[in-house]
Protein backbone atom coordinates (compact mmCIF):
# COMPACT_ATOMS: atom_id res chain seq x y z
CA UNK A 1 0.00 0.00 0.00
CA UNK A 2 1.46 3.37 -1.07
CA UNK A 3 -0.55 5.64 1.17
CA UNK A 4 1.06 8.92 2.23
CA UNK A 5 0.15 10.66 5.46
CA UNK A 6 1.38 14.07 6.64
CA UNK A 7 0.75 14.88 10.29
CA UNK A 8 1.41 18.38 11.65
CA UNK A 9 4.15 18.73 9.04
CA UNK A 10 6.17 21.88 9.69
CA UNK A 11 9.18 23.53 8.08
CA UNK A 12 11.17 26.39 9.58
CA UNK A 13 14.21 28.25 8.36
CA UNK A 14 15.56 29.85 11.50
CA UNK A 15 12.69 31.81 13.05
CA UNK A 16 10.70 31.84 9.83
CA UNK A 17 8.03 29.15 9.51
CA UNK A 18 7.36 28.22 5.86
CA UNK A 19 4.96 25.28 6.28
CA UNK A 20 2.59 25.53 9.24
CA UNK A 21 1.72 22.11 10.63
CA UNK A 22 -0.29 20.73 7.72
CA UNK A 23 -2.27 17.48 7.81
CA UNK A 24 -2.99 15.47 4.66
CA UNK A 25 -3.90 11.85 3.92
CA UNK A 26 -3.32 10.52 0.39
CA UNK A 27 -4.81 7.16 -0.51
CA UNK A 28 -3.14 4.32 -2.39
CA UNK A 29 -2.86 5.00 -6.16
CA UNK A 30 -4.40 8.45 -5.82
CA UNK A 31 -3.29 11.31 -8.08
CA UNK A 32 -3.21 14.44 -5.96
CA UNK A 33 -2.00 17.92 -6.91
CA UNK A 34 -0.55 20.58 -4.64
CA UNK A 35 -1.33 23.95 -6.17
CA UNK A 36 -0.95 27.55 -5.11
CA UNK A 37 0.94 30.77 -5.84
CA UNK A 38 4.72 31.04 -5.68
CA UNK A 39 6.02 30.86 -2.12
CA UNK A 40 2.98 29.05 -0.69
CA UNK A 41 5.07 26.05 0.50
CA UNK A 42 3.98 23.41 -2.03
CA UNK A 43 7.47 22.57 -3.38
CA UNK A 44 8.94 22.63 0.14
CA UNK A 45 6.26 20.13 1.20
CA UNK A 46 7.10 17.88 -1.76
CA UNK A 47 10.81 18.04 -0.99
CA UNK A 48 10.15 17.08 2.64
CA UNK A 49 8.19 14.03 1.42
CA UNK A 50 11.12 13.16 -0.85
CA UNK A 51 13.66 13.57 1.95
CA UNK A 52 15.45 16.43 0.19
CA UNK A 53 14.45 18.84 2.98
CA UNK A 54 14.59 18.07 6.69
CA UNK A 55 11.31 18.51 8.52
CA UNK A 56 11.17 20.79 11.54
CA UNK A 57 8.23 19.06 13.24
CA UNK A 58 5.53 16.51 12.54
CA UNK A 59 5.76 13.24 10.64
CA UNK A 60 5.62 11.72 7.17
CA UNK A 61 4.34 8.19 6.64
CA UNK A 62 4.66 6.29 3.36
CA UNK A 63 2.91 2.95 3.24
CA UNK A 64 2.27 3.14 6.98
CA UNK A 65 5.99 3.56 7.75
CA UNK A 66 7.34 6.76 9.31
CA UNK A 67 10.15 7.97 7.02
CA UNK A 68 11.23 11.14 8.84
CA UNK A 69 14.79 9.93 9.34
CA UNK A 70 15.18 7.83 6.17
CA UNK A 71 17.35 9.13 3.31
CA UNK A 72 15.63 9.62 -0.09
CA UNK A 73 16.96 6.35 -1.52
CA UNK A 74 15.28 4.37 1.27
CA UNK A 75 11.79 5.85 0.83
CA UNK A 76 11.03 4.03 -2.46
CA UNK A 77 9.95 7.22 -4.18
CA UNK A 78 10.86 8.66 -7.58
CA UNK A 79 10.94 12.35 -8.35
CA UNK A 80 10.59 14.12 -11.70
CA UNK A 81 12.03 17.62 -11.70
CA UNK A 82 11.29 20.77 -13.67
CA UNK A 83 14.80 20.70 -15.18
CA UNK A 84 14.68 17.03 -16.42
CA UNK A 85 18.10 16.40 -14.76
CA UNK A 86 19.31 14.07 -17.53
CA UNK A 87 22.97 13.13 -17.95
CA UNK A 88 24.01 14.84 -21.23
CA UNK A 89 26.81 12.35 -22.07
CA UNK A 90 24.54 9.29 -21.75
CA UNK A 91 22.07 7.88 -24.24
CA UNK A 92 18.39 7.64 -23.42
CA UNK A 93 18.87 3.94 -22.67
CA UNK A 94 21.73 4.70 -20.29
CA UNK A 95 19.79 7.50 -18.59
CA UNK A 96 16.83 5.19 -18.04
CA UNK A 97 18.91 2.44 -16.51
CA UNK A 98 21.43 4.50 -14.54
CA UNK A 99 19.70 4.32 -11.14
CA UNK A 100 19.33 0.54 -11.53
CA UNK A 101 22.98 0.19 -12.46
CA UNK A 102 24.04 2.17 -9.38
CA UNK A 103 21.77 -0.05 -7.25
CA UNK A 104 23.56 -3.15 -8.61
CA UNK A 105 20.62 -4.59 -10.53
CA UNK A 106 21.28 -7.60 -12.73
CA UNK A 107 21.71 -6.73 -16.42
CA UNK A 108 18.75 -8.88 -17.52
CA UNK A 109 16.49 -7.22 -14.94
CA UNK A 110 17.76 -3.76 -15.89
CA UNK A 111 17.20 -4.38 -19.61
CA UNK A 112 13.68 -5.67 -18.95
CA UNK A 113 12.66 -2.69 -16.83
CA UNK A 114 14.16 -0.19 -19.26
CA UNK A 115 12.28 -1.88 -22.12
CA UNK A 116 9.01 -1.76 -20.14
CA UNK A 117 9.40 1.95 -19.34
CA UNK A 118 10.39 2.71 -22.91
CA UNK A 119 7.30 0.91 -24.26
CA UNK A 120 4.96 2.73 -21.84
CA UNK A 121 6.28 6.14 -22.91
CA UNK A 122 6.96 5.46 -26.60
CA UNK A 123 10.72 5.92 -26.34
CA UNK A 124 11.86 2.87 -28.33
CA UNK A 125 12.98 4.92 -31.35
CA UNK A 126 14.95 7.30 -29.11
CA UNK A 127 16.94 4.86 -26.97
CA UNK A 128 20.29 5.50 -28.69
CA UNK A 129 19.99 9.30 -28.79
CA UNK A 130 21.48 11.73 -26.30
CA UNK A 131 19.45 14.44 -24.51
CA UNK A 132 20.77 17.18 -26.82
CA UNK A 133 19.11 15.37 -29.73
CA UNK A 134 15.67 15.39 -28.08
CA UNK A 135 12.84 17.93 -27.92
CA UNK A 136 11.65 19.29 -24.58
CA UNK A 137 8.70 16.92 -24.53
CA UNK A 138 10.91 13.93 -25.33
CA UNK A 139 13.33 14.87 -22.54
CA UNK A 140 10.45 15.06 -20.08
CA UNK A 141 9.27 11.60 -21.14
CA UNK A 142 12.80 10.27 -20.53
CA UNK A 143 12.77 11.88 -17.08
CA UNK A 144 9.47 10.13 -16.35
CA UNK A 145 10.83 6.86 -17.73
CA UNK A 146 13.82 7.08 -15.41
CA UNK A 147 11.34 7.36 -12.52
CA UNK A 148 9.25 4.41 -13.76
CA UNK A 149 12.14 1.92 -13.94
CA UNK A 150 12.61 2.16 -10.18
CA UNK A 151 9.05 0.83 -9.65
CA UNK A 152 8.46 3.30 -6.79
CA UNK A 153 5.62 3.37 -4.30
CA UNK A 154 5.13 7.09 -4.93
CA UNK A 155 5.85 9.40 -7.88
CA UNK A 156 6.66 13.00 -7.02
CA UNK A 157 6.41 15.64 -9.77
CA UNK A 158 7.80 19.13 -9.13
CA UNK A 159 6.38 21.49 -11.78
CA UNK A 160 7.55 19.15 -14.58
CA UNK A 161 5.88 21.04 -17.45
CA UNK A 162 6.80 24.63 -16.64
CA UNK A 163 9.67 24.70 -19.16
CA UNK A 164 7.47 23.58 -22.08
CA UNK A 165 5.47 25.72 -24.48
CA UNK A 166 1.66 25.75 -24.31
CA UNK A 167 1.13 23.07 -26.97
CA UNK A 168 3.67 20.70 -25.42
CA UNK A 169 2.21 21.23 -21.96
CA UNK A 170 -1.17 20.10 -23.24
CA UNK A 171 0.39 17.01 -24.86
CA UNK A 172 2.40 16.15 -21.76
CA UNK A 173 -0.65 16.46 -19.50
CA UNK A 174 -2.20 13.71 -21.59
CA UNK A 175 0.99 11.64 -21.34
CA UNK A 176 1.08 11.97 -17.55
CA UNK A 177 -2.58 11.00 -17.24
CA UNK A 178 -1.99 7.92 -19.42
CA UNK A 179 1.11 7.10 -17.36
CA UNK A 180 -0.85 7.10 -14.12
CA UNK A 181 -3.51 4.84 -15.64
CA UNK A 182 -0.80 2.35 -16.67
CA UNK A 183 1.52 2.28 -13.67
CA UNK A 184 -1.19 2.69 -10.99
CA UNK A 185 1.13 4.30 -8.44
CA UNK A 186 0.41 7.09 -5.98
CA UNK A 187 1.24 10.47 -7.55
CA UNK A 188 1.86 13.78 -5.79
CA UNK A 189 2.11 16.58 -8.34
CA UNK A 190 3.17 20.15 -7.59
CA UNK A 191 2.20 22.99 -9.92
CA UNK A 192 1.32 26.68 -9.87
CA UNK A 193 -0.87 26.08 -12.94
CA UNK A 194 -4.48 25.50 -11.89
CA UNK A 195 -5.32 24.07 -15.35
CA UNK A 196 -2.77 21.29 -14.82
CA UNK A 197 -4.15 20.60 -11.37
CA UNK A 198 -7.79 20.58 -12.53
CA UNK A 199 -7.19 18.33 -15.55
CA UNK A 200 -4.80 15.83 -13.95
CA UNK A 201 -5.67 15.34 -10.30
CA UNK A 202 -8.38 13.33 -8.58
CA UNK A 203 -8.07 15.71 -5.62
CA UNK A 204 -6.51 19.14 -5.37
CA UNK A 205 -4.75 20.59 -2.33
CA UNK A 206 -4.83 24.39 -2.52
CA UNK A 207 -2.10 26.01 -0.43
CA UNK A 208 -1.57 29.58 0.69
CA UNK A 209 1.22 30.96 2.88
CA UNK A 210 2.17 27.51 4.17
CA UNK A 211 -1.39 26.51 5.07
CA UNK A 212 -3.90 24.26 3.32
CA UNK A 213 -6.92 26.33 2.27
CA UNK A 214 -9.01 23.47 0.85
CA UNK A 215 -8.77 19.84 -0.27
CA UNK A 216 -11.31 18.50 -2.73
CA UNK A 217 -12.06 17.17 -6.18
CA UNK A 218 -11.70 19.61 -9.08
CA UNK A 219 -15.47 19.99 -9.17
CA UNK A 220 -15.68 20.64 -5.41
CA UNK A 221 -13.03 23.36 -5.30
CA UNK A 222 -14.53 25.03 -8.38
CA UNK A 223 -18.21 24.89 -7.41
CA UNK A 224 -17.93 25.04 -3.60
CA UNK A 225 -14.81 27.05 -2.72
CA UNK A 226 -14.24 27.05 1.03
CA UNK A 227 -12.63 30.50 1.11
CA UNK A 228 -12.47 33.70 -0.86
CA UNK A 229 -8.86 32.90 -1.77
CA UNK A 230 -9.84 29.57 -3.36
CA UNK A 231 -12.70 31.25 -5.23
CA UNK A 232 -10.33 33.81 -6.72
CA UNK A 233 -7.53 31.34 -7.43
CA UNK A 234 -9.47 28.52 -9.12
CA UNK A 235 -11.13 29.29 -12.43
CA UNK A 236 -10.00 30.95 -15.64
CA UNK A 237 -10.99 33.75 -15.86
CA UNK A 238 -11.26 33.96 -12.06
CA UNK A 239 -14.44 34.59 -10.12
CA UNK A 240 -15.72 38.18 -9.99
CA UNK A 241 -15.50 39.28 -6.34
CA UNK A 242 -16.77 42.51 -4.75
CA UNK A 243 -17.23 43.53 -1.13
CA UNK A 244 -20.71 44.51 -0.02
CA UNK A 245 -22.90 45.09 3.03
CA UNK A 246 -26.02 43.09 3.74
CA UNK A 247 -29.13 45.26 3.93
CA UNK A 248 -32.80 44.30 4.07
CA UNK A 249 -32.92 41.54 1.43
CA UNK A 250 -30.19 43.03 -0.69
CA UNK A 251 -26.47 43.60 -1.06
CA UNK A 252 -25.22 47.18 -1.15
CA UNK A 253 -21.85 47.85 -2.80
CA UNK A 254 -19.43 50.73 -2.19
CA UNK A 255 -20.55 52.56 -5.35
CA UNK A 256 -24.17 52.43 -4.20
CA UNK A 257 -25.03 49.64 -6.64
CA UNK A 258 -27.44 47.05 -5.27
CA UNK A 259 -28.23 43.41 -5.99
CA UNK A 260 -30.82 41.08 -4.44
CA UNK A 261 -29.44 38.93 -1.63
CA UNK A 262 -29.23 35.40 -3.11
CA UNK A 263 -31.89 33.25 -1.46
CA UNK A 264 -29.51 30.45 -0.47
CA UNK A 265 -27.74 32.82 1.98
CA UNK A 266 -30.69 34.54 3.68
CA UNK A 267 -30.52 32.27 6.74
CA UNK A 268 -26.75 32.70 7.09
CA UNK A 269 -26.35 36.50 7.20
CA UNK A 270 -27.81 39.45 9.08
CA UNK A 271 -28.35 43.10 8.24
CA UNK A 272 -25.06 44.97 8.52
CA UNK A 273 -22.81 41.96 7.81
CA UNK A 274 -19.76 42.70 5.65
CA UNK A 275 -19.38 40.11 2.91
CA UNK A 276 -17.64 39.42 -0.40
CA UNK A 277 -20.04 38.60 -3.22
CA UNK A 278 -18.73 36.27 -5.94
CA UNK A 279 -20.02 35.22 -9.35
CA UNK A 280 -18.15 33.24 -11.98
CA UNK A 281 -17.91 34.56 -15.58
CA UNK A 282 -20.15 31.70 -16.80
CA UNK A 283 -22.93 32.95 -14.51
CA UNK A 284 -23.02 36.54 -15.80
CA UNK A 285 -23.70 37.01 -19.50
CA UNK A 286 -25.47 39.23 -22.01
CA UNK A 287 -29.14 38.23 -21.81
CA UNK A 288 -29.84 35.38 -24.21
CA UNK A 289 -26.16 34.52 -24.72
CA UNK A 290 -25.38 32.15 -21.83
CA UNK A 291 -26.54 29.06 -19.99
CA UNK A 292 -28.34 29.55 -16.70
CA UNK A 293 -28.27 26.79 -14.09
CA UNK A 294 -31.13 28.25 -12.06
CA UNK A 295 -34.77 29.01 -12.68
CA UNK A 296 -36.15 32.35 -13.87
CA UNK A 297 -36.53 33.56 -10.27
CA UNK A 298 -32.77 33.13 -9.73
CA UNK A 299 -31.70 35.30 -12.66
CA UNK A 300 -31.36 39.03 -12.05
CA UNK A 301 -31.34 41.47 -14.98
CA UNK A 302 -29.14 44.55 -14.90
CA UNK A 303 -27.92 46.94 -17.59
CA UNK A 304 -24.17 47.58 -17.57
CA UNK A 305 -21.67 49.38 -19.85
CA UNK A 306 -19.10 47.36 -21.80
CA UNK A 307 -15.46 48.37 -21.33
CA UNK A 308 -13.68 45.84 -23.56
CA UNK A 309 -14.27 42.52 -25.34
CA UNK A 310 -11.96 39.56 -26.05
CA UNK A 311 -13.26 37.37 -28.93
CA UNK A 312 -12.26 33.70 -28.59
CA UNK A 313 -14.12 32.13 -31.50
CA UNK A 314 -17.21 30.34 -30.21
CA UNK A 315 -17.26 32.55 -27.11
CA UNK A 316 -16.30 36.08 -26.14
CA UNK A 317 -15.07 37.44 -22.82
CA UNK A 318 -17.01 40.61 -22.13
CA UNK A 319 -15.77 43.08 -19.52
CA UNK A 320 -18.49 45.27 -18.03
CA UNK A 321 -18.24 48.02 -15.43
CA UNK A 322 -19.81 47.26 -12.05
CA UNK A 323 -19.13 48.89 -8.71
CA UNK A 324 -16.36 51.03 -10.22
CA UNK A 325 -14.33 48.16 -11.69
CA UNK A 326 -14.52 45.46 -14.36
CA UNK A 327 -16.55 42.29 -14.15
CA UNK A 328 -15.69 39.60 -16.68
CA UNK A 329 -18.52 37.71 -18.39
CA UNK A 330 -18.41 34.72 -20.71
CA UNK A 331 -20.73 35.16 -23.70
CA UNK A 332 -21.73 32.13 -25.76
CA UNK A 333 -22.92 32.35 -29.38
CA UNK A 334 -21.38 35.83 -29.50
CA UNK A 335 -22.72 38.83 -31.36
CA UNK A 336 -20.85 42.02 -32.06
CA UNK A 337 -20.48 44.29 -29.03
CA UNK A 338 -18.65 47.59 -28.76
CA UNK A 339 -16.96 49.31 -25.81
CA UNK A 340 -19.27 51.93 -24.33
CA UNK A 341 -22.42 50.07 -25.33
CA UNK A 342 -24.85 49.38 -22.51
CA UNK A 343 -26.07 45.80 -22.48
CA UNK A 344 -28.73 43.93 -20.52
CA UNK A 345 -26.82 41.37 -18.43
CA UNK A 346 -28.22 38.27 -16.73
CA UNK A 347 -26.79 37.32 -13.32
CA UNK A 348 -27.55 33.76 -12.21
CA UNK A 349 -27.74 34.36 -8.47
CA UNK A 350 -28.44 30.68 -7.77
CA UNK A 351 -24.72 30.16 -8.52
CA UNK A 352 -23.51 33.13 -6.43
CA UNK A 353 -21.06 32.84 -3.52
CA UNK A 354 -20.79 34.85 -0.32
CA UNK A 355 -17.73 34.97 1.92
CA UNK A 356 -17.32 36.59 5.33
CA UNK A 357 -15.31 39.79 4.81
CA UNK A 358 -13.28 39.30 8.00
CA UNK A 359 -12.37 35.60 7.76
CA UNK A 360 -12.74 34.96 4.04
CA UNK A 361 -14.66 31.75 4.74
CA UNK A 362 -17.70 30.71 2.75
CA UNK A 363 -21.14 31.47 4.14
CA UNK A 364 -22.69 28.57 2.27
CA UNK A 365 -24.28 25.95 4.55
C-alpha positions, 0 to 999 in steps of 0.5 A, a space after each residue: 500500500 502506497 498511502 502517504 500521510 502528513 501529520 502536523 508537518 512543519 518547516 522552519 528556516 531559523 525563526 521563519 516558519 514556511 509550512 505551518 503544521 499541515 495534515 494530509 492523507 493521500 490514498 493508495 494510487 491516488 493522483 493528488 495535486 498541490 497547487 498555489 501561488 509562488 512561495 505558498 510552500 507546495 514545493 517545500 512540502 514535496 521536498 520534505 516528502 522526498 527527503 530532500 528537505 529536513 522537517 522541523 516538526 511533525 511526521 511523514 508516513 509512506 505505506 504506513 511507515 514513518 520515514 522522517 529519518 530515512 534518506 531519499 533512496 530508502 523511501 522508495 519514491 521517484 521524483 521528476 524535476 522541472 529541469 529534467 536532470 538528464 545526464 548529457 553524455 549518456 544515451 536515453 537507454 543509459 539515462 533510463 537504466 542508470 539508477 538501476 545500475 548504481 543499485 547493482 541490478 542484474 543486467 537482464 532485470 535492468 534491460 527488462 525494466 528499461 524496455 518496459 518503461 520505454 514501451 509505456 512512454 513510446 521511447 523505443 525509437 529514441 533509446 540511442 539518442 542523447 538528450 541534446 538530440 531530443 525535444 523538450 517533450 521527449 526529454 520530459 518523457 525520458 525523465 518520467 521513464 527514469 522514474 518508472 524503472 525504479 518501480 516506486 511506491 510514490 511518484 513525485 512531480 515538481 512542476 515538470 511542465 513549466 519549461 514547455 510551451 503551451 502546446 507541449 504542456 497540453 500534450 504532456 498532460 495527456 501523457 502523464 494521465 496515461 502514465 498514471 492509468 498504466 503504472 497505478 502508483 500514488 502520484 503527488 504533483 506540484 504545480 502553480 498552474 491550476 489548469 494542470 491541477 484541474 485536468 490531472 488530479 483526482 483531488 486538489 490541495 490548494 495552499 496559501 502561505 504555508 497553510 492548506 486552504 481546501 482539499 477536494 475534487 476539481 469539481 468541489 473546489 470550483 463549485 464550492 470554494 471554502 474560502 475567498 482565496 480559493 474562489 479567486 484562485 481557481 477558475 480561468 478567468 477567475 471569479 468576480 469578487 466585490 465587497 458589499 454590506 447586507 441590507 434588508 434583502 439586498 447587497 449594497 456595494 461601495 458605489 451604491 449599486 445594489 443586488 438582491 441577496 441570493 436566497 440560499 444565503 438569507 438564513 446565514 447573514 444578518 443586516 449589517 454583515 460585511 461580505 464578499 459577493 462572488 459570481 463566476 464569468 459563466 454565470 453573468 452574460 449578455 441576456 440570451 447569450 449564456 446558460 443559466 443553471 437556475 430558474 427564472 426567479 434566480 436570474 437578475 437582470 441589470 444593464 451595464 456598460 461594456 469596457 472591452 471585449 476579447 473574442 475567442 471564436 465560439 465565445 467572447 469574454 465581455 468586460 463590463 463596469 460594475 461597482 467602479 471596476 470590471 466584471 468579466 462575463 463569458 458570452 456564448 454564441 457571441 454577437 458584435 459588441 462595442 466598448 461603451 455600449 450598454 447591455 442587458 446582463 443576466 446574473 444567475 444568483 443561484 450560482 452566487 457565492 458569499 464569503 465573510 469579509 473578516 475571515 474569508 470563509 464561505 457562508 454557504 451551509 
